[in-house]
Amino acid sequence: MSSMSSVAGLSKYLKTLPNTKISTFSMIFISFIAGTIVFLIDPTSKISFLEKIIYGGTFGFGLLGISSIMSGAIVQQWVSSMKGINLKNKHSMFLSLLSMIILAIIMIIGAIISAIFKIDLIINSIIFGSVLIYAFIILVLWSTSSIGFFKSGIVACFQPILTICMLIVITVLGYAGKIPQFGIISLLLKVIIANIIFGLAIFSFIKVIESPLKKNLGIGLLELLSLFIAHINDGSNSVEKLFEEIGEPIDTLVGIISFKVKDKEKNTNTKNNADEIKTLFISPCVHPGPLGVIGGANMPSILPERFNNFTMVAHGPSTHDFNPVSSKEIDKIESTVKEGIEEIEYSENASKFIRYSEKKAKIGVQFFNDSMILLSTFAPHGSDDIEFGIGLSMMLESKAKYNVKNSIIVDCHNSFDEESGRVLPGNPEVFQMLDAINKIKKEEQNSGIKVGCHSNLMKTLNKHNGVGDTGVKVMVIEVQNQRTGYILFDSNNMKRGFREKIIKEIEDLDLNEVEVMTTDTHSVNTLSNGYNPIGLSEQDKIIEYTKDTVKKAIDDLEPVEAGAIVKRIRNINTFGPNNSIELVSTISSIVAVSKITAPLIFILAIILVFIWIFYL
């Protein structure tokens, strides 16, 4: 879903736009400078240098500054009155500032050409610039505010009209010095026809690129884009309504390992009371995406809140095909887990944690009575999501070969680089994992399990550092005098090589085996870019937090009983393999087509408008 995740890159621009005061000051300053430059360029002017600065700056502020400031202040209110979204005051003012800069550049270019060739192009340059910013504003508003083409066209007129009106007033008053008089009717005719040309070009372009998504999935591209921006901007999850329209119900699996405090007054193999549970380790084959708080993106943080115990939500085999269409689908995972907990039978028997490998694939294995857990990683080689069908094959293979009732698969998701991709059917890595599973020896199980756990929110770090809401969680399992650390970061993958660095740095702690995992939360993907793995920054801080958490988990060790189960999650509404592929491929094709059609349409429109304004 990289096409969708890449929209998150907008956040670094949306969230760092200058505030209203800065934009306003910039408009005053730049308009004054632009007007001064135009007057200084004129070689025929007889006024003094100081007068050129004073008159030119006043002319620039009157023509550009006043109209832009007024537009920035009014357009936001106008769009809000039309029930538009995404346009806050700072966005409106910045849009006016950007439009004014475009107009100022074109006006200065016109002044330079006029001075070189001894012809008067300043008026036409201002008209041409006004028409260009009209096209620019209408495109921005239509794409982001959800008010439609017609309303966007009306609102977009405001700044150019104010500019033209200021030009008429200044010229009629004769304040503009060498700028000649002109026919108002001729000017208005030029503006109206030029705007119609640009309006038709924009309308045609948007309809062309929007039609594939509308035809294939029944949703509008601009609606999708504006709702995504609303999520990035305000945290709105309105885009989930679109996803619900295209969602596909699927059945998938969730693996659950439960550890409850040992009760000497009860016999083993007793059914569980939820209040007795010390720790839950959950591996849902549901993908935490697509991003932010949309769908299941923050599932690894939401799901633990539904339980009264220390709960770790790892990454089960799944890709973006299995993204829940809305956050309410997490309720189905919760209810399935709670049903499963009631069915778990407990035992004091467990094996040591043993690691097996085959080429790139590494499998960490631990048996708990009639169940087993497999932690899969390709580190230090890069990798991304393991497809559900492959995880299911691993599960069935291990269950049959080792005669266990439940096999829980965890995609450790802990070694990312931009060249690495998903693990899909037919990839060599699939057979490497299966070969590693076939090497497993069913280890002897002895009674006596201790578990300690602790979490740390890593409060000095945040999503900019790739750290999600639940920080780092550690579960230490002690069996047969072997202590194994299950370290889970709430992050979307991990910088390649950082896993190995973490393991090396905690060697001096009282652990015999360690595996480092990530939840694959996509809540961190609203920042910087589509990918934001942990370890890109602040590695030393992350390691210190991890060490402290491991120590406290060791201190928390106490005797427990363990039980596991794999349950089917029924009828969870997800993107689905069909619509997921359709959405990504359609957006990719739109991007490819836009690279060709946009230059053709807009260059042609610019040429026609240029000829109309300057020559006809």
Secondary structure, DSSP 8 states (H G I E B T S, - for coil): -HHHHGGGGGHHHHTTS--HHHHHHHHHHHHHHHHHHHHHH-TT--S-HHHHHHHHHHHHIIIIIHHHHHHHHHHHHHHHHTT--S--HHHHHHHHHHHHHHHHHHHHHHHHHHHHHT---HHHHHHHHHHHHHHHHHHHHHHHS-SHHHHHHHHHTHHHHHHHHHHHHHHHTTTTTT-----HHHHHHHHHHHHHHHHHHHHHHHHHHHHHHHHHHS--HHHHHHHHHHHHHH---THHHHHHHH-EEEEEEEEEEEEEE--TTS-SS-B--GGGEEEEEEEESS---SSTTSTTTTHHHHGGGGSSSEEEE---S--GGG-BSSGGGHHHHHHHHHHHHHH-B-BSEE---EEEEETTEEEEEEEETTEEEEEEE-TTS----B-HHHHHHHHHHHHHHHT-SEEEEEE----B-TT---B-TT-HHHHHHHHHHHT------EE-EEEEEEEE--TT--GGGT--TT-EEEEEEEETTEEEEEEEESSS-BBTTHHHHHHHHTTTSS-SEEEEEE---SGGGGSSSS---BTSS-HHHHHHHHHHHHHHHHHT-EEEEEEEEEEEEEEEEE--HHHHHHHHHHHHHHHHHHHHHHHHHHHHHHHHHHHHHHT-
